[in-house]
Amino acid sequence: MAGGVLPLRGLRALCRVLLFLSQFCILSGGEQSQALAQSIKDPGPTRTFTVVPRAAESTEIPPYVMKCPSNGLCSRLPADCIDCTTNFSCTYGKPVTFDCAVKPSVTCVDQDFKSQKNFIINMTCRFCWQLPETDYECTNSTSCMTVSCPRQRYPANCTVRDHVHCLGNRTFPKMLYCNWTGGYKWSTALALSLQAQVGLHVQLTVGLH
């Protein structure tokens, strides 16, 4: 009888141990599953990345290039094709030299026909508005209807010619003499007026005789 009870007690103890282990595994698995579910639900702080598109390289040709002859002498380039380090403290009317460089997309050469980017220009120290009238062009006015003396003036906008170098703004305002009257240049109108007066004087002189 005693021999039969001992194996039964051992079996019960083994069952309890197995039950305990099974419950422990269930509880442990539940906590891990809950932790996994929580991590999926709340993944924590995330980092965002902004993709910046690469700027497209500009292939547009600057408008000033149309004025710049290709592979010509750098010293003969128009003023719109170069950038110069000018000095406004030079002595008016005296020769002066300035360091210059060609603008982007402009190609030119030196006296030996070698490609050049930096060079020196020689010019006379004076502002653009101080240039002689032959070095700039101005707008005309056909609304000056007068041959009066002194001649009337009108406001004009003047622009320095391409190959002339000077200090300051290359476009400037200037008061010019009215050069048109009744569709004729002032000089022509004045000549016609004088001719008419001479003709009238001749007629009066003949009539008196």
Summary of the structure (lengths in Angstrom):
residues: 209
radius of gyration: 48.1
end to end distance: 186.2
largest distance: 186.2
contacts: 426
relative contact order: 0.09
helix: 38%
strand: 23%
